[in-house]
Amino acid sequence: MAESTHRVEVIRIGTIEKHPNADALGIVHVYGYTCCVRLADFKPGDLAAYIVPDSVVPDTPAFAFLQGQRRIKVRRLRGVFSQGLLIKAPPGAREGDDVAGLLGVTRYEPPCQARTNGTPEPGPGYSSPKYDVESWHRYKHLLVEGERILVTEKIHGASARFTWSGGRLYCGSRADWLREDAENLWWVAAASNPWIEEWTRAHEGLVLHGEVFGRVQDLRYGVGPGGKPRFLVFDVFDPAAGKWKPWQFLADDLPAEHLVPLVHLGPYTEANLVDLSRGASRVPGADNLREGVVVQPVEDRFDAEIGRVKLKVVSDEYLERS
């Protein structure tokens, strides 16, 4: 699975729609995003740099107009969601360029409220890809209206993976396998959820991928102070075959309470997917909204640019309040 990218792409402004509630504002569509702009700043054909939500801009004169609000969020401007920020393209930039480094724009990393530092160690001897998914807004053209899709809830926590090999459990973050540590978040999650070791023992060589959550990020899913971290599976990788297991394998082999909630299994429609990203979390015991959803074709498909077609839709409701 390819690592997701965080780009600030130079785009050419197309049609600027009239804002229904503000004479000085217009609406520009960038890929699948909607962005409000001042009509005085842009005209069709201009080059602009598009900064996606959950980016962080530097404290430089170029962004002084944000008055210190360096994290780019979804905002509701006079009743219309504005997803991200459009600014003038840097001098010399061309359409399609990535100017994130030039502008000093980085990805926002939410503070983790559990101990996540650990000592990397060699892995089990077989490959397990870093897990990441691209934004549906950017790559929704890879899905086909009417095709059968699987939509699951996106859990807000810390990505984790577990496997059993050579008589022992291996535990890892998204990027590294980590030496056993009784205070590290991922090893605490393994100890708090003994079914992880039981399942991996019974399926030696397969890698569980999922999310550790609870007292980890700002969405707590009903886990109170002192509560143990929870873990839900969203994928299983088979290194020997070099393939991801189909969802049906997970549904047949794992109890539903160990899987991320299934939100939709059926035909794909663009408008319906946006609606599915919103609302309350379906995690049992949760008392918060959902962060969003993850969508993929029921039959795995691969794309030359991003690899496996599996995309995330972070809800406007979450981005607006976070």
ABEGO torsion letter per residue (X at the ends): XBBBBBBBBBBBBBBBBBBAABAABBBBBBEABBBBBBAAABBBGBBBBBBBBGBBBBBBAAAAAAGGBABBBBBBBGGBBBBEBBBBBBBGBBBGBBAAAAAGBBBBBBBBABBABBBBBBBAGBBBBBBBBBBAAAAAAABBBGBBBBBBBBBBBBBBBBBBBGGBBBBBBAABBBBBBAABAAAAAAAABAAAAAAAAABBGBBBBBBBBEBABABAGGBBBGBBBBBBBABBBBAAAGBBBBAAAAAAABBAAABBBBABBEBBBAAAAAAAABEBBABBGBABBBAEBBBBBABBBBBAAAEBBBBBBBBAAAAAAX
